[in-house]
Amino acid sequence: DIDRKNAQTAEILKKQGAQLIEFEKLYKEEQVLRKRYFNTIE
């Protein structure tokens, strides 16, 4: 039962890690677009 719980925890952490990477990627892209947009205005 402990093994199963550990496996579930590992799976959850793996998913969260993947989501975090995806989120950081989107955040960086947004920063780039924001700068580009800002430069266009000026």
C-alpha positions as CSV (number, residue, x, y, z in Angstrom):
1,D,0.0,0.0,0.0
2,I,2.9,2.3,0.8
3,D,4.4,1.6,-2.6
4,R,1.1,2.4,-4.3
5,K,0.9,5.7,-2.4
6,N,4.5,6.5,-3.4
7,A,3.8,5.8,-7.0
8,Q,0.7,8.1,-6.9
9,T,2.7,10.8,-5.3
10,A,5.5,10.5,-7.9
11,E,2.9,10.6,-10.7
12,I,1.4,13.8,-9.2
13,L,4.8,15.4,-8.8
14,K,5.7,14.5,-12.4
15,K,2.5,16.1,-13.7
16,Q,3.0,19.2,-11.6
17,G,6.6,19.5,-12.8
18,A,5.4,19.3,-16.4
19,Q,2.7,21.9,-15.8
20,L,5.3,24.2,-14.2
21,I,7.6,23.9,-17.2
22,E,4.7,24.6,-19.5
23,F,3.7,27.6,-17.4
24,E,7.2,29.0,-17.4
25,K,7.4,28.7,-21.1
26,L,4.1,30.5,-21.6
27,Y,5.2,33.2,-19.1
28,K,8.5,33.8,-21.0
29,E,6.7,34.0,-24.3
30,E,4.3,36.5,-22.9
31,Q,7.2,38.6,-21.6
32,V,8.7,38.6,-25.1
33,L,5.4,39.6,-26.7
34,R,4.8,42.3,-24.2
35,K,8.2,43.8,-24.8
36,R,7.7,43.7,-28.5
37,Y,4.3,45.3,-28.2
38,F,5.7,48.0,-25.9
39,N,8.5,48.8,-28.3
40,T,6.0,49.0,-31.2
41,I,4.0,51.6,-29.3
42,E,7.0,53.9,-28.5
